[in-house]
Amino acid sequence: MSGSVAVTRAIAVPGLLLLLIIATALSLLIGAKSLPASVVLEALSGTCQSADCTIVLDARLPRTLAGLLAGGALGLAGALMQTLTRNPLADPGLLGVNAGASFAIVLG
């Protein structure tokens, strides 16, 4: 059984990493104004001064990085909660995180 899990993991991890890279690239390319890949690459390399580069650097790149960081943080928080409670079905309500967040919203 462990061999089957290892094979599945060996296929799933690179596949999901490739999917993340594709989604990241698409988030930089697609928007209200679709941009060609050459413009995005020029903007990321710093050799472009057009309005399209401003779109990439000031709007799309921060949004994409924020999404990646937030998703990673939420995944890490979920894994940490499941590890600490030793419960694979742990959720934020288990430790009162939802109640604390609601209280913070009421105070704010």
LUMZA-500336 format. One record per residue (C-alpha): x, y, z. Coordinates in steps of 0.05 Angstrom, whole numbers, plus 5000, padded with zeros to 4 digits. Layout:
N
XYZ/...
***
This chain:
108
500050005000/505750485015/508450384945/501850604916/501851234959/508951394938/507251334865/500951754873/504952284910/510452264858/505352424804/500852894843/506053384870/509353564804/502453584771/499754064823/506054484820/505254534744/497954734754/499955284803/505055554753/499955564697/494755904741/499856424763/501756564691/494456624670/493057114726/498457564698/496157494626/488557524632/484658114658/480258694634/485658784581/489058144557/496558224550/501357814508/506457404544/512057824515/509458454550/508858084617/515957814610/518658514593/515058804653/517858274700/524958374672/524359134682/525859314609/519059594593/516160294606/509360254573/502460294604/501759544596/507759434641/504659884693/498459444691/502658834704/507159124758/502059554795/495659134790/496558414769/503058224801/501158464872/494358134866/497557484844/502857484898/497657654951/493357074928/499256594930/501256824999/494156805027/492956114998/499455855025/498156155094/491155855097/493755175076/499355205127/494455425182/489754845165/495454345165/498054615231/491154585263/490253865240/497153675265/496354005333/489553705347/491353035313/484653085279/484453035202/477653375203/479653965246/476654635227/477155345255/470855255297/474254705337/478955185373/474255785374/477756155318/471056345287/468556645352/475057035361/474657305290/467357515300/469257865365/474958235330/470158465275/465258725327/470759105363/473559395298/
***
